[in-house]
Amino acid sequence: MVSSFVAALLILLIARQAAGYPCTPARRADCPKPPGGLALQQVPQFVTVTWDDAVTSQSYGIVQQILGGLRRRNGCPIPSTYFVTAQDTVPAAVQALYLSGNEIATHTLTHVKYPSAQEIVGCRDWLVNATGIPRQRINGFRTPFLLHNATTRRALAAAGFLYDSSLPDSAPSAISPSVRQRAFPYRMDAGIPQTCETGSCSASERWPLWEVPLWAAADAAGRPIASMDPAGDAFEIYKRELGWRLGGNRAPLGLFLHAGAESAPERVAQLRKFVQYAAAQQDVWFVTNQQLLAWMAQPVPASTVAAQLGCKPPADIAAGVKACAAFVSDCNFGSWDGRKCRCVCMGEGAPGGFCRSRMGECSLSC
Ligand SMILES: [Zn+2]
């Protein structure tokens, strides 16, 4: 109850303090400026990792291969933001992600183009009911296929969402003059300053929402490749992007991914290598979108950002909902038991039956 209240207060505070943020259609030149008048060397270099679509045993396992065991310099696990589609999602996996410090956001019930309010809000309702995550902790949205319009944003605003993250931005653009000068997230209270590459939007639309653009990755010549799952060596692509930002205006870097598109062993290795490389750099911090926006609203210098980010995972699953802090993606030769929070293996305990390995999977030799 208390933590729900604190979370609601924080969201209100973020919305309040950000009201004067200057990146608007009338002041596009301000979009690449760090907030709060911070000098460049004081700006933390944020990196976000987002995963779209259903959270399944398979997708959970792929992300574990990429990020499992990796930590920020303050010892916290590397967090991600999950834009979850209800269809095919395993609630126990979502709970485990939330309870280990990841952000859970919505991506509609059934992954439709130009979704209705029912698809958007219904997904949040489903997540709240199925996982017990407090409603106010689920306040971000990405639209399927990045197809959005004013109706999408009206639904988000009416339902009290904090932010949208559906608008790709390929530099050079109206808000990002070059790959070294990308726009920071912005408020839509005074209009949308982006020229929409997907869906439709207009400078005159006004919404009480943040937008976290999908900064498109570029090739070595600075030409845009893609905003999501860019083809090529992921380590080289994101290392170059990070270098541009550290030598530029320190706008956030986003890895916008689908687990299904990142499952090849070489791709897993490239992404893991990049995260290890980036997390070790001075002033680089992996954050969720919510953490990024909390900093946008209250921009503290890099030297003190660790205290703002904290490291304490949430524990506020609704009373009466069974929650598991861990999830095993591979219950082959058994099945996941949500009441016991573990794999129950075939013939467990019987002579010749399967047993649980140290990783919690079913095996014949434990
Ligand atoms: Zn999707």
Residues whose N, C-alpha, C, O or C-beta is under 5 A from the ligand:
A	BS01	ZN	D52 D53 P144 F145
